[in-house]
Each structure stands twice: as structure tokens, then as C-alpha cells.
Amino acid sequence: MLLSELVRGLEIKSLKGNPDIAIEAVAYDSRKARQGSLFVCIDGTVSDGHKYIADAIENGTRAFLVQRPVEVPEGITVVEIEDTRYGLACVADAFFGHPSQKFNLVGITGTKGKTTTSYMVRAILQAASHKTGLIGTVANLIGDEILYATRTTPESYDLQSLFSDMAEKKVDSTVIEVSSQGLELHRVAKCDFDIGVFTNFSRDHIGPKEHATLEEYFNAKAKLFGMCKQAVINIDSEHGRKMAELAKCKVYTYGISENADIRAINIIKETLYTSFMLVSPWGGIPVKTNLQGNFNIYNALAAIGACCLIPGITLEHVKEGLMNVNVPGRMETVPTYGNYSVLIDYAHTPDSLEKVLSTVKEFARGRVVSLFGCGGDRDAGKRPQMGEISGDIADFSIITSDNPRTEDPEKIINDIEAGMLKTDGKYIKITDRRQAIKFALENTQDGDIIVLAGKGHETYQQFKDKTIHFDEREVVNELLAELGRSAE
């Protein structure tokens, strides 16, 4: 493909060299740039690609996309545009032949619920015999093929490459978790979204390396609803109503309130399942899911709305798909072989921790034991909030480490404790997360439900000087064996 074809449609500020040079590959990492490559120079938070132009030239690269003037030798082609992140998305989309136009594409954004809703969408589509792709926090899936996921929303080139792979493998529907960073940094620019979903909005991703304010965070998410053809939006919140007003497409609302287009009535909550009667523009049907809690009713309604907008999906497919949804790290039960339970959940914000603990409290026969921490190098304001929530709801709290990253784990724990001290909640501080889980298991009582919050699907812990393997399913099983409580 010619360079001139790849950059067609971009607003070019300057052009030096031959625009009709042949391009055989696109790279945004200079180490992967070779002869025949177009090297797109991204000015990122960690490094600036413009600094590695000489390295790319030494590797044989002769074409560059930049966002500021650079000096290069004769025979090198340089195209300068305003924003190379957006440019990378446009170039990648063109290079792979606009792959997102070749299947139904559902994008899901919101503070919480993206992962669970995406797995529900996948389950419904599979019930309708659709070959389905999924891109998200836990993993990337092409049918039943599992691919490693490094971030919720991949960089635009990697995303378009994945879309291309899906199209080649005859995927007919894809669901993607769309993060605020993915929208803000143009990772999903040029994606042909058929349906956009808004789950909810609460405090998260505020910090020096993320969003400066809640308003900036909200506005980033709102960008999806200027990119999709139809939208499914949670109307039972102020932010959802605002999002529906801002949307530039046909909107279907969902919720439990009477003014929602897609709603749940006659809700029944049991220990092992939740059921309700669906009321929707496509008709009514009883729905049952093995996931508990009000928040999962909302997730189910979002998934129903998204799927029913895809041609060929019926309410029978909805009913079948939602019966048994498996979402790694979301209210996931670890077998204990005793008269108590261990749940693993990704809850790592004040709102999500409150919802998980409140849901568990509804069906717990004994104590609710909350084990949690907060991530380092992230929004410190939510730490005391989470401490106060756990102190108010849980019968006993264990404050421990999450991913401290470059911060002192003890300082993070003390920040959480400040909120805990505003309550009458009983608690203990154990910095080492493995030892904290061991303490919980050693001191469990009949009927207890131990909630391990914050890690969910993650299989690692990040510290200042290292990242270690840490899969809580494995840790619980190892500790149960040490305590003589394994299945054997």
C-alpha cells in the first residue's frame, strides 16, 4: 500500500519526500520498525517516539508520521500532522482494510460493569450461534480462542490488527470494553461502532497519569456516543440521563424505573441466582441469571438492549444466554470444602466495593469478611472512602495491599484506615496480602463469606521493584492445603 493512500483523509501540515513510497508494515515502536515500515512517532506519557527516529532509520525505515518538525537525511519521507495518536488509528484502520466494518461491533463504556456486561453480550450472541469476538480487561477472545490482554482497550494499531484477525476468522459480532483512556487517546478512533452502551459513572481514574477531574473523565466516555449508530444507556442515574441527552444517535434507555425502555420488574433475589420479568420494545420474557445483585440486573439489561439491536437475536437467545454466565474475577466462588464461602471480585472503587458487600450481605448466613486494599499511584481520595464503606457494611475488615506500585504499602493502608476509623467496624491491618488471606481463612466461622476484593481476574501484584505472580484462586487453594482443609 502507498503512503499517500494510508494518510488520505488526514489533515497534513507538511510533507517532505516521496508520498508514494510503498508501505508494507506500520509500527509505533522503533524496535519493530524495519525497511518498508511507516514509523508513527507517538509522544506518550513514558517515552517520545520522535526521539527514536534515528534508530528507526538505522533499521531501514524510510517513512515517518510525526506531530512536530523533525530533521532527517535526504531520501526520508516525513508526513507531519496535528496528532499522531489519531493518525495511528486512521493509518491502522486503512492498512488493515477497515476491519470493524465487517462485523457487528458493540462498544461498552462506564466506570463499572463493562466486563460483566461484555461477557453477558457474548453469552447471548453465542446462544444465537454467532461466532463472537471479545476485547477487554480479562482477555481477548476470538470464538473460544483466548488471547492475552495487556490493557482494557488496546492501542489503535493492535486493536485494528485484532479486528483484522477476527474478520479473517469469520467473526460476525464483536464486543469491546471501551475505556476512558481508549477514547481520550484515540485508540478506538475509526472503529465502526454499531451499538454503544453506557453502564454507569462514579469516581475512578483520577490522577496525574489519568484524568485530572471527574468532568474530564465523563467527557471522555461521552465521546463513544458520537461514534455509534445506536446507544443503550442506563437512565437510572443523573450521569446516564446526561449521557442520553449528549448522545448523537438513537438512544434506548434501560433501568428499573418505569420510564426506561428496557426494564426489569418482579425482581427475585436468591443465593444462587437473580430473576426478573423483562419489559422491552421487543416484548417481555422471564429472565434468570446465576449472577447476584442489583448491579448485575443492570448489566443484564444493558446486554439485552445491545443484543436485541443486532439482527437475528431473539428473546429466547437472551433467556438461554443469561442462564449461565461465567465472568472471571466477578463474584467468583472459590471452593472451600467447609461451611463458609470465599468470593473473589474485582471491586476496587468505593461504589463497586459498596455494591459487592451490600449484595453479599443480603444472602450471608454468617459474617461478611471484607479483605481489600487500594492501588498505589492512583486516586488517593478513594482510599478513606473505601475504608468507611467496608467499616459500615462488613462485619469484619482486613485492610491489606492491592498493587502498591511505587508507593509505600503502609501509607496506603493508613490512608484507608482513616476512613475505617470513622465507623464502629472491627478490622485488622495485615500488609502482606497472602498473610491477610491466611488470617481470614484461619479465623473463619460457620456461615462466613470472605470477600477478596480488588484483584479479581488479575494474577499478579505490582511493587516498586518487582511484579510477582499472585493468583488468589491459587493462593486460597494453597492455604487451604496448608491448613489441612483441602478436598483431599
N, C-alpha and C positions, 0 to 999 in steps of 0.2 A: 504494500500500500504506500502511496506517496505521502510525504509530509503535508503537502498542501491539502490533501483530502482529509487527513486527520484533524487539522486545525480549522477546517472550514466551519464557519459559524462563530468562531471566537473573535472577539474584538482585538485585533493585533495593533500594538502600539509601535512596534518597529520590527523590521525583518532584515537580517544580514545573511547573505549566502544564497544557496540554491533551494527554493521551496519545493522542488520536485525530486528531492533526494528520496530514495526508496527506504522505507522503514519496515523492518522485519520483527521488531520487538519494542516494547515500551518498558522503561524502568524508572523507578523513583528512588532507588538505592544505587549509588555509584558503583558498588561492588558487583552489581548484576548488569551494569551497562557494558555492552560489547559493540563490536563492529555491526552496523545495521540497526542499532538501537536508537530510539529517541529517549534522551535522559531528561526527565521532568524535575526541575530543581524546586523542591519544597522547602520553604522556610518554616521549620517546625519548632516545637517547644524544646526539643532536645538538641537538634542539630540543624544546620542550614545547608541544603543541597548545593547552593551556589558555591560553597567553599570547596566542593569536590569535583568541579568541572575539569580541572587539570588531570585528576585521577581518571575520570571517565574518558578523556581524550587519549590518555596513555593506553587505555584498554581498547581503543579503536573506535570510540563513539564520535560521530561527526554531526549530530543534530541535537539541539538543546531547546527546551521550553523554559523560559525564565520570567521572573517578575520584576527584575530591575536590570539596568545596563551592566554588561559584563565585557571584559576584554578577552578575545580569543584569537588564535592564529588564523592565517588565511586558509580557506578551504573548509572552514567550520560554519555550519548554518545555525543561526540563533533566532528564535522567534520570541519576542517579548510581549507579554500580556499583563493584565492587571493582577490576576490571582491564579497562581499555578495549581492550587488545590482544586479550584473549579476547573481549570484547564485539564488536569489529570483525569477528572471524571469524564469530561467531554471526549478527550482523546481515547480513553479506555473503552467507552461506550462505542465509539466509531470503530476502533481497532477490532473489537470482538463482534461487530455486526449487529449492534443494538439488541442484545440477547433478551433483555427483560420484556421486550415486545412479543416474545414468542410463547409466553405462558401467562396465566392469571397471577398477578402479584399483589399480595396483601401486606401492607406495612403497619406495624403496631407500635405506637409510642405511648408514653405515660411514665410516671415515676415507678409504679409497681404494677405487677400483673402481666407484664409483657411476655415473660417466659411461659407462664402457665397458659395464658390465652393462646400463644402460638402453638403449644402442644395440643390444646383443645381443637384449634383450627385444623391442625394436621390429622388428628384422630377422626374428625368429621369427614374430611376430604378422603382419607383412606377408606372410611366406611362406604364412600361412594366410588371406590376403586380408582381414585385419582392417584397417579404417581406424583408424589409430593416432595418438594424441597423445603428445608427449614434452615434459617440462618439466625443464630442467636447466641445468648450468653453461655449456655451449657455446651452446645456442639452445633456443627453444621451437618445437615443430613441431606443426602440425595437418595430418595426412596429409603431403603434400610441401610445404606452405606453411611458410616459415621466418619466425619472428618473433624480434626482438631480445630477448636475455636480459640483464637488469641484475644479477641475483643468482641463486644456485643455486636457492633456494626463494623465490618472490615473496611480497610482503606479502599477507596473507589476502584483502583486497578484490580485488587484482589477480589473485590465484590463482583465486578464485571466478568472476571475470569471464572469465578464460581458460577455465575449465571450462565456463561457460555457452556460450561461443563454440564450444567443441568439441562440446558436446551438440547445438547448433543445426546444426552441420555433419556430424552423424551419425557422430561418432567412437564406436566401440564398445569401445575399450580405450585406457587412458592409463597411461603410466609416468612417475613423477616422482622426481627426486633429492630426498631429504628431508634437509636439513642439520640439524646440532645446533641452530643458531640458529633455524631454521624451527620446530623442535619447542619449544625453550625459550621463544620469543617468540610462540607460539600461531598462527603463520602457517598451520599445517595443521590447526588445531582445526576440528572439524566435517566434516573430509574423511572420506568413507566408504570407507576402505581395505579392499579385498577381500584383498589379499596384502601382507605386509611382508617385506622382505629385509634381512638383516644381512650385510655383506661382511666386515669386519674392523675392527680397532681399534688405533690407535697414536698416538703423541704428535703433536698438531696443535691449532690453535685455542686455545692457552693464552695469555692476555694480558689487559691491562686492559680491552679493548673486546670480549673474547670470554669464555672460561670461565676461572675462577680456578684450577681444579685439574682433573687428569685424571678424578677421580671425578665431578665435576660434568659434565664433558664426556660421560662414559659414561652417566650417569643421564639426560642429555638425550636421547641416542639411544634409550635403553630405553623412552622414552615411546611410540614408534611401536608397540611390541609389546603395548601396552594398548589400541591403537586399531584394530588389524586383525583380520580374521576368521581368517586363516591366516598362518603365518610360514615363511620359508625362511632358515635360519641356518647359517653356517659353523661347523662343530663342531670343526675342527682347530686351535682356539686356545682359550686359557683364557677370554678375554673372550666368545668365541662360546658356550662351554658355559655361562657365567654368564648370558648373554642368553637362552639357551634355557630356563634354569630360571626366569627372571623373566617370560617371555612368558605372557600371559593368554589364549592361543589355541592351536589345534592347530599343532604345530611339525613341519616336515620339515627334517632336517639334511642338509648336503652337505659334501663334502670328499674327500680322497684316502685317509683312514684307513678301515679296514674297518667301523667302527661307524657310518659315515654312511649315511643313507637313500639319498642321491643321490651317487654317487661315480664317479671315473674310474680305470680300470685300463688296463694295457698302453699306457702313455703313450709317444708318439714325438715327439721334437722335431727339427724341421728348420729350415733358414734361413728358408724362406718360409711355413711352416705348423706347426701343432701338431695331433696327432691322438690320440684315445684311445677306449677302449670304455666306453660309458656303462652303468652298472648303476643301476637306479632302480625305484621302485614301479610304474612304467608300462611296464617292460620294458627290454631292452638294445638298443643300436644303436651302430655305429661313428660317431664324430663327428670332423669335421675343421674347423679354423678357420684363417684366414690370420693370426691374431694369435699372437705368440710368448710364451713364458714360462709358468712355473708359475702366476703370478698371474692370467693370462688363462684358464687351465684352471679356476681357482676362479670367475672371473667367468662363464665359460660354464656351469658347474654351477649357479650362482645363477640365471642367466637361464632355464636349462632347468627348474629347480624352479618358478620363478614362472609360467612359461608353461604348464607341464603341469597347473597347478591351475586354469587358465582353460578352461571347457568348449569342446570342439571342437578344441583344439590336440593334434596327434599328434606322435610322434617323427619322422615324415617331415618335418613342418614344422620341427622343431628342426634336423634334418640340413641341410635346404635353407637355413634362415635363417643358420646359423652359418658357412656356407661362405665368404661374402664380406661381412664386417662392416667398415664404414668408420667410424672414430671420429676426428674431427678432433683433432689435437694429442696423440694417444696412440700412441706408437711409429710416428709418421707419417714416411714416407720422402720426402725432397726429391730429385728427380732431379739428379744432378751431372755426368753425361756423362763420368765418369772412373772410375778403378779404386779408388774409395773411396766411402763412403756417408755421408749426413747424415740423422740421425733427430731429429725434434722430439718431445719428450714433456713432459707437464705435471708430472712428478715434482718436488715441492717440499717433501717431508718426508724425514727420514732413511730411513724404511722404504721409501718409494717410490723414492728415488734408489738405494738398495742393490739393490732388486729389478730395476730397469731396467738398471743397469750389470752386474749378475750375469747377467741374461738375455742381454744383448748379448755379454758375454764368452764365452758358450757357443758362439756361432756366428761370432765375429770371426776373420778370417784374418790380420789385422794388429793394429795398436794400437787400444785403446779410448781415445778422447779425450773427456774429460768437461768440458763447459762449463756452469757453473751459478753461481747466486748465491742470496741469501736475501732475502725481502721485509722491508722496514722496517716499524716499528710493529706487529710481530708477535712471536711467541715467539722470543726471542733465544737460548734454551737449545739450540735445534736447530742453530744455526749451526756451532759446532765439531764437532758430531756429523756433520753432512753433509760437512765438510772431511775428517774422519778416514775416513769411508766412501769418498769419492772417492779419497783418497790410497791406501787399501788395495786398491781394486779396479781403478781406471783405470790405464792405462799413462802417461797424462799428463793433468793437470787444468789448466783455465783458470778461475780464480776471477774473476767479474765481477759486474755489477749485475743485479738482478731488477727489482723495483719498490721502490726505496728509500723512497718516500713522504717523510715529513718528516725521516727520519734521514739522517745523513751517509753516503753510499755507501762511503767509505773505511773508516769504522768497522765497517760490516757486513762488508766484505771482510776486515778484520783479525780480526774475531771468527771467521770461517770458517777463516782461516789458522792460528789457534791449534790447531784440530783437525788440520789438514793436517800441522803440524809434529810431531805425534805419530807420523807414518808416515815411510816412506822414499820416498813418492810424489814424482814430479817435477811441478812446477807453475810457473805464472806468474800474476801478478795484472795484469789489464787492466780498469780501472774502466768504460770505455765499452763497452757490450755489442756495438755494431756493430763496433768495432775489435777486440774479442775474437774475434768470429766471423771477421773478416777474417784475423786471425792464424792461426786454426785452419785456414782454407782455404789460406792461403799456405804453411803448413808441413805440409800433409797428405802422407802416404806411401802407397804402394800397399797396399791391403787395409785401410786405416784405417776405423774407424767413428766419426764425430764425433757425440756425443750432446749436443744442445742441450736442457738440462733446465730446467724451471721455468716457462716461458711457455706452452708447449702451444698451445691454441686462442686465447690472448689476442692481441690485435692492438694493444697499447698498452704504454707504460711510464709509471709514475706517479712523479713527482718532487715535491719540496716545493712548487715554484711553478708546476708545469705537468704536463699529461699529454700525451704525444706519441704519434703513430701509430707502431707498431712491430710489424710482422707478420714473423716470422722466415722464412717462406716467401719473401716479397718480398725481404727483406734478403739471404738466401743467393743468390737469383737475380741480384740487382743486383750483388753482389760477384763472382759467377762471371763476369758480363759484363765487369766492370772488369778481372778477371784474365785475360780472353780465353779463358774456359773454358765459355762458354755453348753451347747447341745449335747456334747459327749459326756 
